[in-house]
Structures are given as structure tokens and as C-alpha cells.
Amino acid sequence: MDEINKRINIALIKVKKIGIKLTNVFYKKNVQTHFKEMNETVTDYDLSIDHYLKTQILKKFKNDGWLSEESEFIKSKSGFEWIIDPIDGTFNFSLKVPFFCISLALTHNNETIAGFVY
């Protein structure tokens, strides 16, 4: 299996797993929002999804990069970089409006090669 397919398979498994958990939270718990710069909202779920995917993916692919609004940038040493919005539509999520998703992209040498949306 080539390097791209290995990454795609791991991302599919991990995004689906955390997406199912997020869906369950959406229907069962109230969400606390916090404000970061420029009155942008963030929830503990944004942070935990970012942390979970970052640790799970980079554990397998240690030289890949990571770009997120919710955590520190990691420069790629492999040419592969992951770009994430842990909850795209955080405001909707926090208000229980069912229009939000987890968005993750994979690039190689600055070319987008895969996208994952849950």
C-alpha cells in the first residue's frame, strides 16, 4: 500500500470514530462556548477533536505537518500536511443547529490530495 493510501485509511477510521462521538454529544449535552481572538467561538469539543486527530494521525506519521486554528503548527518533514477545522460551524454546533462538520484535508507538497468531511 502506498504512502497516500496508508494516510487515507487511517484518516477515514479516525474521523469516523470521532465524528460518531461528536454526533452523540450534539444530541445529548449542552455545549459551553468560549471566545478566542476576534470574537471567534470555540468549544471544548473543537479542542478535543483537534487533539485526538492530531495525536492519532501523527503517531502513525511522525514527519507529517499539522495546520489548525486550535493547536500549534507543525512543519512537515515528509511533504505531507494535514489541515483541519475540528468543527466547521462551531457556532451552529453550540446553538444545536444541525449544520456543522469535521473537516480534514491532506496535502502533499502543497497539492490537496484528499478531503474528509463528517
N, C-alpha and C positions, 0 to 999 in steps of 0.2 A: 504494500500500500504506500503510495507516495506521501510526501510531507503535507500537501494540501488536504488530501482526504483524511489523514490522521486528525488534523485540526478540526475539520468539518464534523467528523464523527463525534469527537469529544464535545464540541460546542453544542451540537444537537442534543446530546444527552443532558448536559448541564443546564442549558437554557430551558429545556422542557421540565426538568426536575424543579428548578426554582420558580418557573412560571406557574406550575400547578400549585405550589405553596403560596405564591402571591395571590392567585385567584381565590384560594380558600380564605386568606386573610381579608381580602376585599369584601367578601360576603359575611364574615363573622366578627370583625373587630373594627372599632373606630380607629382612625389614624390621626396621630399628632403631627402637625406640620411645624417646621422651623424655617426661619428665613436666613438665607445666606446673602451674599452681595447682591446689590441692585434689586432688592425685594423678590428674589427668586425663592420659590419654596423648595424644600427638601424634606423628606421623611426619613425615619429610621430605616424604612424598607429600602429606600434608594441606596442608603449606605450599606446595608447588609447584603443586598443583591450584588452591588459592585464588589464588595469584599469577597463574597462567596465565589463569583465567577472569576475574579482576578486570581484568587489563591488556587482554585481548582484547575484553571487553564494554564497558569504559569508554572504550576507544579509539574505539569507534563512537558511544557515547552519553555524552559527556563530562559532562553535567549530571545524570546518574543517581547515586543513592546506593548505598552498599555496606555491608552488615552481615554480619560474620563473626567467629567466635571466633579466627580465625587471623591477622587483619590489622586495621589501623586503620579505624575507622568513617569513612565519607564521607557527609556530609549531602547529601541530594538537593536539586537546584535545579530539577528538571523535574517533580517529583511521582512519578517512578518510582524504586523502590528494589529492589535485588537482595539477597536473604537466602540465605546459603549455609552448608551443612555439607559441607566438601570430601570428607570420608569419614565418613559417618554409620555408625558401627560400627567405629571405629578399632581398638578392642581386638580384635575379631574378625579384622579385616584383618591385624593384626600377628601373630596366632596361626595364620594360614592357615585360619581358619574362614570359609567362603564365604557369609557373611551380612553384607553391608555395601553401601553405595551412595553415589553422589554425589547430594546433594540441593540443588536450587537453586529458589528461588521468586522471582517477580516481583510486586511490588505497585505500585499506582498510587493515590496519595492515601490510603494506609493500607488499601486493599482488595486482597486477593490476587486476581490475575487469571490467573496461570499457575504451574505447577509442573513441574519437570523432575527425573526420577529415572533414574539409570543404574546 
